[in-house]
Amino acid sequence: MTTERNQGADSRRLDVLREYVRSALHMARLVLDEVLAAHFSEEEPDEYHRLVGKAGGELAMLLRLAKRALPAEEDAAEILGLARDLAPLARSHDVYRSLIFRPSRASMYSLAHLCLVELGFPDDNLDRLTRLALLSSVCAANERVPYRMLDAAWTRHLAFGDTELDHPAISLSPLGAGVDLLEATTSDAYAFTHALPYSTDFGRVSLPDYIDRQNLVGIAEALAVKALDEDDLDLLAEVLMAPAILKLDWTPTLSFAWEVLERVWKEFGFVPGPGLPPSASNETRIQTVRRVLGTVYHTTFAAGLCCATLIACRAVPPEVESGPPGELELPPGKGVAWKINWNTSTRDVQDNLRFLSLAFSLRRALEDVDLVQVRHLLESAAEIGLLEHPLFTQSLEFLERVTAAHITTGPGK
């Protein structure tokens, strides 16, 4: 009976996840019609072509993953309709010219085209050109950091198969080298969240055996706390692919982070981005719509990719128990979105978020260079068996470096 209940709950959660992927597809339709429509190309040609390259590639990736997650005929028809409308943009004169003149950037320029091929929209002429560019003598003559090498390898695997994914840059990327968590920048975090899906084709292919998956899920937890602390739902959506890709259970922190993302998505009908560029003087309604959509679409696409990955990997987030809210003190995190969820969580849920509470406290102690508090938090982490978590391992190393440098300081100093 318990197994049947669990299967029923998982089935319901899968249905909910599919609705979120459909929500991302609705955003894709808005982007195609209101941002990338061809008649806008003459208004701001440089900005238009930049958006076509960026948003077009991301949209194609979303469609490819959505096809994996939404097998129903009605969904397939919508995906094909979006792909059909994207195809002329992904195969424009500018794409041809770029592949001819800049083969070292071929993985970027050919991404949307190769996704469309998988979706059932071939183009033999562009395919021949793409493969010539990807196999040219200078195909790798573009200085890239490791996770960008994995990005290029992921695109190449669409043309040449899964062997491209087993790339030596995996060990040099955050998957092998880790993330410097104590003052990690958003760029540091994205290096992790991009390397993970690129090296595995969003969980379809397993990571090499030498990769420490438990360490990676710890990094994901620490980056989820960073995202919650900064109300960065874009980063949060990408981090939440980790349990599915790593094939590990959801931790309390990642489950809570998912609940935050889901609540915001339900509230707005999309996942808001980090901010909007200022409006121009005498801005028309069409210009306003394009400015807003051109900024906020990415976070919803990222969340859609996340949900499609969770579906494909059968890694549904666990259902959170309902009940009266707990009364534990709010941890010292910044941000707004997570606090709403905390205040409505049961006492059991709050009790299970010990890592979240310690991580927020650690972020504040490091901001204040409060070494006494850092040491106290490490002692608390040791008491509950978290000292080997990468965040606290790095914190202990931090204190060792401080000691070696003979630094003495306190709050505000």
N, C-alpha and C positions, 0 to 999 in steps of 0.2 A: 504493500500500500504506500509506504514512504517513497519507494522508487517511482511509483506511478505519479505521486504528487510532484516529485522533483522533475520528472519528465514533462508533466503538464506545465509547471512553472517555467522550465526552459523553453518550451514551445511558445508560451505567451511572450516571454522576453524576446525571442527571435522575431515574433510578429511585430513587436514594438520597434526593434532595431530596423526592421525592413521599412517601417513607416518613416524613420529618420533618414534612411537612404533616399526614399522618395522625396522627402523634404529637400534634401540636397539637390536632387534632380530638378525640382521646381526652381530652385535658385539658379541652376544651370540654364534653364529656359529663359529666365529673366536676363541673365548675363548675355546670352546669345542675342536676344531681341532688343535689349536696352543699352548694351555696352559695346558689343562686337558687331552689331549690324553694319553691313558694308557701306550704307549711305552715310555713316559717321566718319568714314576714312578721310574725307576731304577737309573736315573741320580742324582737326589736330592730328595730321598724318603721323608725326613721330610718336606721339603718345598712343595713338590708335595701334600702330604696328607693335609697340612695346607690349600693350595689353593683349593683343592677339597672340603674341609669342608666349607670354606668361600665363594668362588665363586660359588660352586655348590648350596649352599643354596640360594644365591642371584639370581642365574639364575632360580632356581625353582620358586621363588616368582615372578620374572618377567614373566615367562611363564604363571603362574596362572592368573596374572592380565591382561596379553595380551589376553588370551582367553576371558576374560570379555569385553575387548575393541574392539577386532577384530573378528566379527562373520563370515566374509566371508570364503568360503570354502578353497580358496587358502591359506589364513592366517592360518586357522585351520590345514591344512596339514603341514605347516612349523612348527607350534607350536608342533604338535604331533611328527614330526621328531626330533626336538630338545629334547623333553621329552624322546623319545625312546633312544637317544644316552646318555642322562644324567643318565638314570635309573641305569645302571651298576655301575656308580660311586657313586650314592646316596645310593646304597644297597650293598656296598662292605663288605668284611670280617671285615674291620676296623670298619664299622658302627655297625655291629652285636656285635663285641667285646665291643665297647664302651657302647652300650645299656645294655649289660649283666653286665659289671663291674661298670658302672658309671650312674645309673638311675637318679641321681640328676641332670645330664646334658642332660637328655633324650630330652628335648624340642629342644636343639640345634642339637643333632645328628639326630633327626627324622624329622626335618623341610622339607628337600628336599623330603624325601619319602612321607610325607603326602600331599605335593603339587602335587606330581606325581599321587597319588591316585585320587585327584580331577580332574586331567587331563585325567583320564581314563587308568592309568597304575597301577593296583593293584598288591600287593604282599602279599598274605595272611599270609605267614610265618613271614615276617618282621612286618606285621601289628599286629599280636598277640604279638610279642615281644615288639613292641613299646608301645602298650597299657598297658602291664604288667609293663614296666618301668615307664610310665607316671602315673600309679596308685600305684606305690610302696610306702612303708612307708617312704622312704627318697626322694620322688620325688621333694620336695621343700627344701631339705637340701643343698642348695647352696646360699650363701650370695649374694643377688642381691639388687641393688638400684632400686627405684620404676619403672623407665621406663624399666628396664630389666625384672622386674616382669611382666610388660605388654607385653613385647616381648615373654616371656614364655607362658603367657596366650593366646596370639594370636596363637602360635603353637598348644597349647592344644585345642583351639576351632576348629581346623581342624579335630581333632579326636572326640571331645565330644560335639560340638555345641556352639551356640552363648552365652549361659549362662556364659561361661568362660571369655567372654570379659567384663562383668560387674564386674570388679575386684576392691577390696578396695584400691589398689595402685593408682587408678586414682586420688583420692583426694590428695595423697602424691606426685604425680609426678608433673612436670611443668604445667600440665593441671589444677591442683587445687592450687598448691603452687606458680605458676608463675616462672619467670626467672629473676635472678639478672642481669639486662641488662647493667649496666654502664661499667662493665669490664667483660662481659660474655666471657668465653672461648669457644673454638670450642666444647669441651665436653658438656658444659652447653647447647649450641645450639642444639646439636644432641639429648640430652635428651628430648628436646621439639619436634624436628622434627620426632623422632622415636615414642614417646608416642602417638602422634596424629593419625597416621595411624594404629598402633597396637591396640589401644583401640576401633577403629571403623571399623576394617577390610577395611582400605583404603576408608572410607566414606560410606560403605554399611550400617553400623549400626550407629545410632545417639549417640552422647555423652549424659551422664545423664543430667537432667534438671538443676541440681545445678551448672553446669559448666558455667562460664561467657564467652560466645563465643566472645563477642565484645572485651573483654580483650585479648583473645587469638589471634585475628586477629591483634591487636596492637603489641603484642609480635612478631608475624610473620613479621610485617613490620620492626620492629627494627632489627630482625635477618637478614632480607633481606638486610638491609643497611650494616650490619656487613659483610655479604657475598660479597656484591659489593665492599666494602672498601678493602677487602682482596683478591679479585679475586678468591673467593672460590665457584666455580660453582657446586661442589658437595653439599655443604650446601644449595646453592641457589635452586637447583632442589628440594631438600626435603622440603624447606620452602614453595615453590610454590604449594604444595598440599593443603595448609591451606584453601583457599577460597572454594574449592570443599568439603573438609571434614567438614568444619564448616557451609557449606550451606549459606555463606554470599557473598555479591557482591565483585568483585575485587576492591581494592582501587587503586588510581593512582600510588602509590609506587610499589605495587605488580604487576600491569600491566606493568609498566616500567621494573621491574626486569625480568618479563617473556620475554619482547622484547630483553633484553640483552642476556638471555639464548638462545633464538631462533636464534638471529643473529649469535652467536658463533657456534651453531650447524650447521647452514647452511654453514658457512664458512669452517669448518673443516670436516664435515660429521660425526662427533662424538663430544662428550662433553669432552674436555680435563680435566685431573685431576690436582692436585696441584703440581706435580713434579715427576721426575723419579729418581730411585736409580742409583748410578754410575755404569758404565759398568765394567765388570771384564776384566782382561788382556787376550788378545787373544780370545776375545768373538766371537763366531761363529754367523752367521746370524740367525740361529734358536734360539740361546740363546738371541740375541738382541730382536727378535720378541716376545719371551716369556716374557722377562723382561718388555718391553714396554706395551704389552697387559695386563700383570698381574698387572700393575699399573693403567692404564687408563680405564680399562673396567668398574670399579665400578661407576664412574661418569656418564657414558652413561647409565648403568643399572638404576641408581637413576633417571635420567631424563626420561627414559622409563617408570618407575613406576609412576612418576609424570604425564606423559601424559596419561597413561592408567587410572589413577585415575580421571583426568579431564574429560576424555571421559565417563567413567562409571557413574560419577556424573552429567554429562551434564553441566559442569561448564567451558565452553570455555572462554579463555581470550578474552577480548574485542579487536576489531580491532582498531588500532591506526590510527588517521587521518593523511593523507599525506598533504604536503604543504612545503613552504619555511622554512628553519631552523630558529629557534628563535635566539636571540642574548643576552639572559640573561647570566650573568657571571657564569662561571663554579663553582659549589659548591666545597668546600675544601676537597673533598673525595680523598682517595688514589685509588689504583687499576687502571686498564687500560680499561677493557672491557666496563664498563658503560659509560665512557667518550665519546666513539665513538657514542653511542646511544644518549647521551645528545646533542652532537653537531649536530646531524641530526634531532632532535625533533623540532616540531613546537613551536611557542611561547606559544600557549595555553597549550600544554603538559608540557612545562617547568614551566609555571605558576602554574599548578596543582600539581607540585612536591615540594610543600612547606615543607612537612614533611621530604622528602629526604634531602633537603638543610639544614634544621635545624638540622637533625640528624647527618649529616656529620660534621657540624660546632660544634655540641656538642661533638662529638668524639675527635675533635682536641682540644677543650677547656679543656676537661678532661685530655687529654695527657699532656697538658701544666700546669695543675692545675691552670687554669686562672678562678678564681672564679667570677671576674667581668663579663667576657664573658658568663659564665654559667648563671648568673643572667639575663644578657641582653637577652640571648636566651630563657629563661623561660618567660620573659615579651613578647617576640615576639610570643611564643607559645600560651600564654594567649590571645593575641589579635586576633588570628585566631581560637580560640576554641579548642586548642590541649592540654590544661593543664591537662586534665584527661587522656590523653594517658599514658600508663604505662611507657614509656620511660621518659616522662617529670614529671610524678608523682614521679618516683624514683629520678630524678634530684633535685626536690624540697626537698625531704627527705635528699638527700646528703648535700644540703646547710644547712639544719637544723642541721645535725650532725656536720658539720664543725663549725657552730656557737657555738654549745654546747661544742666543744673541744677547742674553742678560737684559732683557727688556722687562721693566716693571711699570705697570700702568693700571688704570681702573676706569670706571665709567666716566665719560666726558673728557678723558685725558688723551 
